[in-house]
Amino acid sequence: MSNLEKVAPGQRIRSLPAGDWNAFVDAARGSLKLLAAAQLPAKLRTKVALSDVVQNTALEAYSSADRFEGTTKQELFAWLRQILRNNVLDTVRRYR
């Protein structure tokens, strides 16, 4: 069981060791890739790899972890989804 599984109510996830934070983000990659596939227009999928959008999302999450205000895994995943959504929108703007 990872430390993320043992997060007590009210404990800030970002206070966990970096390895646990990174492990959660890495574990979320598959789900983020599915979300990216649903959000990115089909015409752009030939120009942009879904894994690149997900990688940018992970990098942004790592670099801005100190700004995450949530306390639960669900809030962390919602935060990752929002970063992904912003990255998809940026990608669409870039190619249109």
N, C-alpha and C positions, 0 to 999 in steps of 0.2 A: 504494500500500500504506500503510495507516494504521500508526501507531506500535503499535497493538494487535497487528498481525500480526508485528511485530518484537520482541515481548517475549521477552527472553532467559530461559532457565530460571532460576528463583529470583528474577527481578526482580519487584518488587511492582507490580501493575497500578495501584494507587492512587497510585503515584509518577509516573504518566504525566501529561501535561498534561490539564487539565480538559476541553478540547475532545475529546480522544480517549476519555476516560472517558464523557463525555456521548454521544459518537457511538455507542459500543458499546451503552449503555443504550437509546438511540433505535432502533438497529438491531434490538434484541431485542423491541421493542414488538409486532411482528406475532406472534412466537412466544408472547409472554406473553398476547396476546389469545386465541389458540387455547387455551392452557392454562386461561385464565379461563373460557372457554366450556365447557370440559370439566368444570371444578370447580364452577361456580356452578349451583345447581339451576335448572331451566327456569322454575319458577314465579317466581323472583326476577329473571330476565332481563327481565321486563316492567317491573320497578320500578327496576332498576339497570343502567346502561349498562356494558358490558364495558370500553369505553374509559375510563370513570371509574375502574374498579378498576385498570386498567393505569397510568393517569396517577398515581393515588395510590402505586402501587408505584414508579414512576420518581421521583416526588418524595421518597419515603422513601429510595430508594437514593442520590439526590443529597445529601440532608441527612445521611445516615449513612455516607458513603463512607469517612470516616476510621476507621470500625470494621471495614471489610472486611479480613479477614486472609489472603485467598487470593493466589495468585500467577499463576494461569492464567485464560484466558478461560472455560474450562469451570467453574472454581470461581466465577467471577463470575456466570455464567449460573445455576448452581445456587443461589447466594445470592439472585439476583433471583427465582428460582422460589419460594424459601422465603418471601421477603417477600410475593410474590403470594399464596401459599397462606394466609399469616396474614391478609392483607387480605380474601380470600374468606371465611375463617372469621369474621372480624369482621363482614362484611356479612351473612352468614347469621344470626349472633347478633342483629344489629340488627333484622332484619326478622322474626324468629320470636318 
